[in-house]
């Protein structure tokens, strides 16, 4: 293990014992409870937009390629923002940053239903979504960095699982509500729900008390975790250097780079398959996506138990392989219930693998470096994802969803097999 990787484990006991309240059950931790509520409401709004934005494009253009292009543009903005997000998060007051991100997104997404009152303006989506995704990435990096300060390292996987579970529960109601609302009043109104949810989330975050980070002057001189006022590119290199020095994180970054390429366009493929191939309406789309989100609830609630029993390596690799099998079958089935079931299996395994990956990164990264490591990890992980979304949806429009889903799903299974020959399999991290 490298010097950086050894240093990563040193802060864990300090964080775990620094505050006795961190050992309390999660339901007794007031600030985590408020934070949990705020994010559940925000995820509820996001799940409305997840369905509504592609439907707006499909309704106006009838093209899955245009849907994929919107997804790609938003994903590209996230990648660019991720380059700088960690440096920003490690420099500023994180609670104020999260509140500010919520308020900015409330204004951005609130503009869509207002403009749609005067008719479809697809160009507006290609302006607002990248801005919203960039701000969302800044929020997401900040979000990851504050969870450990709220609950400590001992309960990270449990806390992440609960956050993901309730986010997925909101994802059950959100797509269902978005589909019904879109069928009744149009998709633009569903985007308005997303905008309102950001306002509520900001109000909740305003009363959350975050534990202070270690002071800059408490860090050893020359410590790579010290948030010195270096350039943004140097900050990104600092995060990349830490990832490279940790064998498991290094391998995860490479494999997730490929995984993200093949999976970012999944939602677009499912929506197009249901509406174009199977001929169903917006209400059916919302129902299928809601039922699929039940998988995320299940996976998020089970991940801590599965990881304790099987260990990190087997849990991550196994769930990734099942993701691929479910994805491979999505485009071939003609029955709506089977599409919903396969979506649920896919999302359950994504939740398991994703929660494991995020928890491991939070556990082994020094607190002052967490924002930059998260930023570097997501920048590298999603660097090719926007291109993948555009390629997959273009291919689906020209060759059909079935062969595209088969290729993407098979690739995910191969990723899991490759992991068996890497440090992921040998990871001692429980």
SULPEGI-V976483 format. One record per residue. N is the residue number from 0. PHI is phi as a letter, one per 20 degrees, with the letter a starting at -180 (* if undefined). OMEGA is omega in radians with two decimals (NA if undefined). Layout:
n->N phi->PHI omega->OMEGA
n->N phi->PHI omega->OMEGA
//
This chain:
n->0 phi->* omega->-3.08
n->1 phi->f omega->3.12
n->2 phi->g omega->-3.12
n->3 phi->f omega->-3.12
n->4 phi->f omega->3.10
n->5 phi->f omega->3.14
n->6 phi->f omega->-3.08
n->7 phi->f omega->-3.09
n->8 phi->e omega->-3.01
n->9 phi->f omega->-3.07
n->10 phi->f omega->-2.95
n->11 phi->f omega->-3.12
n->12 phi->f omega->3.13
n->13 phi->f omega->-3.13
n->14 phi->f omega->-3.06
n->15 phi->f omega->-3.05
n->16 phi->d omega->-3.06
n->17 phi->f omega->-3.06
n->18 phi->c omega->-3.11
n->19 phi->g omega->-3.12
n->20 phi->f omega->-3.13
n->21 phi->f omega->3.13
n->22 phi->e omega->3.13
n->23 phi->f omega->3.03
n->24 phi->g omega->-3.07
n->25 phi->f omega->-3.10
n->26 phi->f omega->3.12
n->27 phi->e omega->-3.12
n->28 phi->e omega->-2.99
n->29 phi->g omega->-3.07
n->30 phi->f omega->3.06
n->31 phi->f omega->3.13
n->32 phi->f omega->3.12
n->33 phi->f omega->3.11
n->34 phi->f omega->3.13
n->35 phi->f omega->3.12
n->36 phi->f omega->-3.11
n->37 phi->f omega->-3.10
n->38 phi->f omega->3.07
n->39 phi->f omega->3.12
n->40 phi->f omega->3.13
n->41 phi->f omega->3.11
n->42 phi->f omega->3.08
n->43 phi->f omega->3.09
n->44 phi->f omega->3.13
n->45 phi->f omega->-3.11
n->46 phi->f omega->3.00
n->47 phi->f omega->-3.09
n->48 phi->f omega->3.14
n->49 phi->g omega->3.12
n->50 phi->e omega->-2.97
n->51 phi->f omega->-3.08
n->52 phi->f omega->3.04
n->53 phi->f omega->3.13
n->54 phi->f omega->3.09
n->55 phi->f omega->-3.14
n->56 phi->f omega->-3.12
n->57 phi->f omega->3.12
n->58 phi->f omega->-3.08
n->59 phi->e omega->-3.01
n->60 phi->d omega->-3.09
n->61 phi->m omega->-3.01
n->62 phi->d omega->3.03
n->63 phi->f omega->3.10
n->64 phi->f omega->3.09
n->65 phi->f omega->3.05
n->66 phi->f omega->3.14
n->67 phi->f omega->3.11
n->68 phi->f omega->3.10
n->69 phi->f omega->3.09
n->70 phi->f omega->-3.13
n->71 phi->f omega->3.13
n->72 phi->f omega->3.10
n->73 phi->f omega->3.11
n->74 phi->f omega->3.12
n->75 phi->f omega->3.11
n->76 phi->f omega->3.10
n->77 phi->f omega->-3.13
n->78 phi->f omega->3.13
n->79 phi->f omega->-3.14
n->80 phi->f omega->-3.13
n->81 phi->f omega->3.12
n->82 phi->g omega->-3.03
n->83 phi->d omega->-3.00
n->84 phi->f omega->-3.09
n->85 phi->f omega->3.13
n->86 phi->f omega->3.13
n->87 phi->f omega->-3.09
n->88 phi->f omega->-3.12
n->89 phi->f omega->-3.09
n->90 phi->d omega->-2.95
n->91 phi->d omega->3.03
n->92 phi->f omega->-2.99
n->93 phi->f omega->3.13
n->94 phi->f omega->3.11
n->95 phi->f omega->3.11
n->96 phi->f omega->-3.13
n->97 phi->f omega->3.12
n->98 phi->f omega->3.14
n->99 phi->f omega->3.11
n->100 phi->f omega->3.11
n->101 phi->f omega->-3.11
n->102 phi->f omega->3.12
n->103 phi->f omega->3.14
n->104 phi->f omega->3.07
n->105 phi->g omega->-3.14
n->106 phi->f omega->-3.09
n->107 phi->f omega->-3.08
n->108 phi->f omega->3.06
n->109 phi->f omega->3.14
n->110 phi->f omega->-3.07
n->111 phi->f omega->3.12
n->112 phi->f omega->3.10
n->113 phi->f omega->3.13
n->114 phi->f omega->-3.11
n->115 phi->f omega->3.04
n->116 phi->f omega->-3.12
n->117 phi->d omega->3.12
n->118 phi->o omega->-3.13
n->119 phi->f omega->3.07
n->120 phi->c omega->-3.06
n->121 phi->f omega->3.14
n->122 phi->g omega->-3.11
n->123 phi->f omega->3.14
n->124 phi->f omega->3.14
n->125 phi->f omega->3.04
n->126 phi->e omega->-3.04
n->127 phi->f omega->-3.07
n->128 phi->f omega->3.09
n->129 phi->g omega->3.11
n->130 phi->f omega->3.14
n->131 phi->f omega->3.13
n->132 phi->f omega->3.11
n->133 phi->f omega->3.10
n->134 phi->f omega->3.11
n->135 phi->f omega->3.09
n->136 phi->f omega->3.08
n->137 phi->g omega->3.10
n->138 phi->f omega->-3.06
n->139 phi->f omega->3.11
n->140 phi->f omega->3.09
n->141 phi->f omega->3.13
n->142 phi->g omega->3.14
n->143 phi->f omega->-3.06
n->144 phi->f omega->-3.08
n->145 phi->e omega->-3.06
n->146 phi->f omega->-3.14
n->147 phi->f omega->3.10
n->148 phi->f omega->3.13
n->149 phi->e omega->-2.98
n->150 phi->c omega->-3.07
n->151 phi->n omega->-3.06
n->152 phi->f omega->-3.05
n->153 phi->f omega->-3.08
n->154 phi->d omega->-3.08
n->155 phi->f omega->-3.11
n->156 phi->f omega->3.11
n->157 phi->f omega->-3.13
n->158 phi->f omega->3.11
n->159 phi->f omega->3.10
n->160 phi->f omega->3.14
n->161 phi->f omega->3.09
n->162 phi->f omega->3.14
n->163 phi->f omega->-3.12
n->164 phi->f omega->-3.13
n->165 phi->f omega->3.02
n->166 phi->f omega->3.12
n->167 phi->f omega->3.07
n->168 phi->f omega->3.03
n->169 phi->f omega->3.10
n->170 phi->f omega->3.04
n->171 phi->f omega->-3.13
n->172 phi->f omega->-3.07
n->173 phi->f omega->3.13
n->174 phi->f omega->3.11
n->175 phi->f omega->3.11
n->176 phi->f omega->3.14
n->177 phi->f omega->3.13
n->178 phi->f omega->3.13
n->179 phi->f omega->3.13
n->180 phi->f omega->3.11
n->181 phi->f omega->3.12
n->182 phi->f omega->-3.08
n->183 phi->e omega->-3.04
n->184 phi->d omega->-3.09
n->185 phi->o omega->-3.08
n->186 phi->f omega->-3.07
n->187 phi->f omega->-3.13
n->188 phi->f omega->3.13
n->189 phi->f omega->3.08
n->190 phi->f omega->3.10
n->191 phi->f omega->3.08
n->192 phi->f omega->3.10
n->193 phi->g omega->-3.14
n->194 phi->g omega->-3.14
n->195 phi->f omega->-3.11
n->196 phi->f omega->3.12
n->197 phi->f omega->3.09
n->198 phi->f omega->3.12
n->199 phi->f omega->3.12
n->200 phi->f omega->3.12
n->201 phi->f omega->3.13
n->202 phi->f omega->3.12
n->203 phi->f omega->-3.13
n->204 phi->f omega->-3.13
n->205 phi->f omega->-3.12
n->206 phi->d omega->3.09
n->207 phi->e omega->3.08
n->208 phi->d omega->3.12
n->209 phi->e omega->3.09
n->210 phi->f omega->-3.11
n->211 phi->f omega->3.04
n->212 phi->f omega->3.05
n->213 phi->g omega->-3.13
n->214 phi->f omega->-3.11
n->215 phi->g omega->-3.06
n->216 phi->f omega->3.07
n->217 phi->e omega->-3.13
n->218 phi->e omega->3.09
n->219 phi->f omega->3.13
n->220 phi->f omega->-3.14
n->221 phi->n omega->3.11
n->222 phi->f omega->3.13
n->223 phi->f omega->3.11
n->224 phi->e omega->-3.12
n->225 phi->f omega->-3.10
n->226 phi->f omega->3.12
n->227 phi->f omega->-3.08
n->228 phi->e omega->3.09
n->229 phi->e omega->3.11
n->230 phi->f omega->-3.09
n->231 phi->f omega->3.13
n->232 phi->f omega->3.08
n->233 phi->f omega->3.09
n->234 phi->f omega->3.10
n->235 phi->f omega->3.12
n->236 phi->f omega->3.09
n->237 phi->f omega->3.10
n->238 phi->f omega->3.12
n->239 phi->f omega->-3.13
n->240 phi->f omega->3.11
n->241 phi->f omega->3.11
n->242 phi->g omega->-3.12
n->243 phi->f omega->-3.10
n->244 phi->f omega->3.14
n->245 phi->d omega->-3.00
n->246 phi->g omega->-3.09
n->247 phi->f omega->3.13
n->248 phi->f omega->3.11
n->249 phi->f omega->-3.12
n->250 phi->f omega->3.11
n->251 phi->g omega->-3.12
n->252 phi->g omega->-3.13
n->253 phi->f omega->-3.09
n->254 phi->f omega->3.12
n->255 phi->f omega->3.01
n->256 phi->g omega->3.14
n->257 phi->f omega->-3.13
n->258 phi->g omega->-3.12
n->259 phi->f omega->3.10
n->260 phi->g omega->-3.05
n->261 phi->e omega->-2.99
n->262 phi->d omega->-3.08
n->263 phi->f omega->-3.11
n->264 phi->e omega->-3.06
n->265 phi->g omega->-3.10
n->266 phi->g omega->3.11
n->267 phi->f omega->3.13
n->268 phi->f omega->-3.14
n->269 phi->f omega->-3.14
n->270 phi->f omega->-3.14
n->271 phi->f omega->3.13
n->272 phi->f omega->-3.12
n->273 phi->f omega->-3.05
n->274 phi->e omega->-3.06
n->275 phi->e omega->-3.07
n->276 phi->f omega->-3.05
n->277 phi->d omega->3.02
n->278 phi->m omega->-3.13
n->279 phi->e omega->-3.04
n->280 phi->e omega->-3.10
n->281 phi->f omega->3.13
n->282 phi->f omega->3.10
n->283 phi->f omega->3.10
n->284 phi->g omega->3.14
n->285 phi->f omega->-3.14
n->286 phi->f omega->3.14
n->287 phi->f omega->-3.14
n->288 phi->f omega->3.10
n->289 phi->f omega->3.10
n->290 phi->f omega->3.09
n->291 phi->f omega->-3.12
n->292 phi->f omega->3.04
n->293 phi->g omega->3.07
n->294 phi->f omega->3.11
n->295 phi->f omega->3.09
n->296 phi->g omega->-3.10
n->297 phi->f omega->-3.13
n->298 phi->f omega->-3.11
n->299 phi->f omega->3.13
n->300 phi->f omega->-3.08
n->301 phi->e omega->-2.94
n->302 phi->f omega->-3.11
n->303 phi->f omega->3.14
n->304 phi->f omega->-3.13
n->305 phi->f omega->-3.12
n->306 phi->f omega->3.11
n->307 phi->f omega->-3.08
n->308 phi->e omega->-3.02
n->309 phi->e omega->-3.03
n->310 phi->n omega->-3.06
n->311 phi->f omega->-3.01
n->312 phi->g omega->-3.12
n->313 phi->f omega->-3.14
n->314 phi->f omega->-3.10
n->315 phi->f omega->-3.09
n->316 phi->f omega->-3.13
n->317 phi->f omega->-3.13
n->318 phi->f omega->3.10
n->319 phi->f omega->3.12
n->320 phi->f omega->3.14
n->321 phi->f omega->3.02
n->322 phi->g omega->-3.11
n->323 phi->f omega->3.14
n->324 phi->f omega->3.12
n->325 phi->f omega->-3.14
n->326 phi->f omega->-3.10
n->327 phi->f omega->-3.10
n->328 phi->e omega->-3.01
n->329 phi->f omega->-3.05
n->330 phi->f omega->-3.06
n->331 phi->e omega->-3.07
n->332 phi->f omega->3.13
n->333 phi->d omega->-3.11
n->334 phi->d omega->-3.13
n->335 phi->f omega->3.13
n->336 phi->g omega->-3.14
n->337 phi->f omega->3.06
n->338 phi->g omega->3.13
n->339 phi->f omega->-3.12
n->340 phi->f omega->3.14
n->341 phi->f omega->3.07
n->342 phi->f omega->3.14
n->343 phi->f omega->3.12
n->344 phi->f omega->3.13
n->345 phi->g omega->-3.07
n->346 phi->f omega->3.07
n->347 phi->f omega->-3.11
n->348 phi->f omega->3.03
n->349 phi->f omega->3.13
n->350 phi->f omega->-3.14
n->351 phi->f omega->-3.11
n->352 phi->f omega->-3.11
n->353 phi->f omega->3.12
n->354 phi->f omega->3.08
n->355 phi->f omega->-3.11
n->356 phi->f omega->-3.11
n->357 phi->f omega->-3.12
n->358 phi->f omega->3.11
n->359 phi->f omega->-3.13
n->360 phi->f omega->3.11
n->361 phi->f omega->-3.06
n->362 phi->f omega->-2.97
n->363 phi->d omega->-3.08
n->364 phi->e omega->3.07
n->365 phi->g omega->-3.07
n->366 phi->g omega->-3.10
n->367 phi->f omega->-3.09
n->368 phi->d omega->-2.95
n->369 phi->f omega->3.14
n->370 phi->f omega->-3.10
n->371 phi->f omega->3.10
n->372 phi->f omega->3.09
n->373 phi->f omega->3.13
n->374 phi->f omega->3.14
n->375 phi->f omega->-3.13
n->376 phi->f omega->-3.11
n->377 phi->f omega->3.09
n->378 phi->g omega->-3.12
n->379 phi->f omega->-3.11
n->380 phi->f omega->-3.02
n->381 phi->d omega->-3.06
n->382 phi->g omega->-3.11
n->383 phi->e omega->-3.05
n->384 phi->f omega->3.12
n->385 phi->f omega->3.09
n->386 phi->f omega->3.12
n->387 phi->f omega->3.12
n->388 phi->f omega->3.13
n->389 phi->f omega->-3.12
n->390 phi->f omega->-3.10
n->391 phi->f omega->-3.12
n->392 phi->f omega->3.05
n->393 phi->f omega->3.14
n->394 phi->f omega->3.12
n->395 phi->f omega->3.13
n->396 phi->f omega->-3.07
n->397 phi->e omega->-3.05
n->398 phi->c omega->-3.13
n->399 phi->n omega->-3.08
n->400 phi->f omega->-3.05
n->401 phi->f omega->-3.14
n->402 phi->f omega->3.12
n->403 phi->f omega->3.12
n->404 phi->f omega->3.14
n->405 phi->f omega->3.13
n->406 phi->f omega->-3.11
n->407 phi->f omega->-3.13
n->408 phi->f omega->3.10
n->409 phi->f omega->3.12
n->410 phi->f omega->3.12
n->411 phi->f omega->3.09
n->412 phi->f omega->3.12
n->413 phi->f omega->3.09
n->414 phi->f omega->3.13
n->415 phi->f omega->3.12
n->416 phi->f omega->3.10
n->417 phi->g omega->-3.12
n->418 phi->g omega->-3.14
n->419 phi->f omega->3.14
n->420 phi->d omega->-3.09
n->421 phi->c omega->3.09
n->422 phi->f omega->3.11
n->423 phi->g omega->-3.14
n->424 phi->f omega->-3.06
n->425 phi->e omega->-3.07
n->426 phi->f omega->3.11
n->427 phi->e omega->-3.06
n->428 phi->f omega->3.14
n->429 phi->e omega->NA
//
